[in-house]
Amino acid sequence: MTLDVEQIEQLMRTLAQTGLSECAIESEGFSLRLVREASAAPAQALPMPVQSAPAPAVRAEGHIVSAPIVGTFYAKKSPDAPPYVQVGDRVRVGDVLFIIESMKLMNEVTCEFDGVVTEVIVHDGEAVEYGQPLMRIE
């Protein structure tokens, strides 16, 4: 049994939509385990080896928006577009904060609470890991 990238991504989306926290598939020497953290973050295929830089120090105040998946952080829709949000911007639940490109898919990450963006921790185009702090909103 083999799964292509699109099938794995569909499994990840289904896991996120159903509210299940874990899914495992084993067949004929093939094994895949998808695990979703307790938060509302989308599922992530495990293991997913990625070279990463040490995480920067993050202040404890406010809400930390973390990477829901491994990929590349993009602050704007396209190179010539303005950033979705900048420090000082007021955001509301459902506003797009940034994009994470993963496996050639652009995943919009939306805000889960109202507040003001007080810190953007990563740079546009930077590789990020699952759970890595990306932004702070107070």
N, C-alpha and C positions, 0 to 999 in steps of 0.2 A: 504494500500500500504506500502510495506517495501522495502528497498534497502540494499543489503549487502555491505561490505567494498569494494569489487572489483568494484561494480557498481558505488559507490560514487567516487572511485579513477578514473574510466574511465570518469565520468562527469567532474572531476577536470582537467584531461588531455585535454578533448575536449574544455573546457572553455579556457584553456591556448592557445590552438592551433588556436582557432577561432578569438581571439582578443577581444571577448566580455568581459565586465567587471563584469557582474553579471548574475546569473541564479537563479530562484526560482521555487520550485516544491511544490505544495500543493494538497493533496488528502486524503479524508477520515480520517481526524485527523492527517495526516502525513505532516510535513513541513520541507523542507530543503532549505537553502539559501547558495549559493556559491558566494563569492565576491573576485575579483582580484584587487589588488592595481593598480594604474596608471602605475607603472613600469612594466617591462616584467616578473615579478615574477609569478610562477605558482599559480593557484587558491588555496584557502584554504576553507575547510568546516567550517561554523560558527554555533554555538559556539563550541569551542574545549578547555575545561577546562584543564589546565596544571599547576602544581605547578612549580614555577620558583624562581630563585634567582634574587636579584636586578641586573640590568644591570651594568657592569663596565663602568667607565668613558672612553670616547673615544675621542681622539684628532680630531680636525676638518680638518686637512690637508689630501689631497688625496681622493681617492674613497673608500667609505665604502661598503663592501660586506655584505649584511644582509641575514638572514635566510629566504628563500622563503616559507618555511613551518615549522610547528611544528614537532619536532622530536629529534633525537640524532645525534650530530655532530661527524663525523669520519674524521680524517685528512689523513687516508690511507685506501687502498683497503682491506687489511687484517691485522691481528695483527703482522705478520712477514714482511710485506711490508714496504718500506720507505714511508714517507708522500708524498702526491701529490705535495705540495709546502711547503717551509720553508721561514722564514724571509731572505731577500736578494735575493731570486729567481726572475728572470725575467719571467713574464708571458705574454701571448698573448691572443687575443680574441679566445675563444673556448677551451682554456686549462682547464682541470678539476682542480678545486681548492680543493674540499673536497666532502664528501658524507653526506647527511642527511637521516637517516633511519626514515621512517614514516610509520606506519601501516604495518610493516614487508617488506616494499619496500625500496630498496637502490636507492636514487635519487642523481645522480651526478650533482654537481653545477659547471657550467663553467664560465670562466671569460668573462666579457662583454667589456673589454678595455685592452690595452697594458700597462704594467708598471712593477714596482718592488714591491714585497710583503714587507711591512715595519712593519706589526704587525699582529699577530694572536691573537685575543682577547679571544677566548674560548679554552678549553682543549679538547683533544681527548676523546670521550665517554661522553661528557657533554650534558645534555638536553638543547635544545634551543627553543625559542618561535619565532613565525612568526614576521619578521621585526627586530629581535635582531641583533645588529652589531656583525659580526664574524671575519672579516678580513679587513685590510686596505691596499690599493695598491696605490702607488704614481707613 
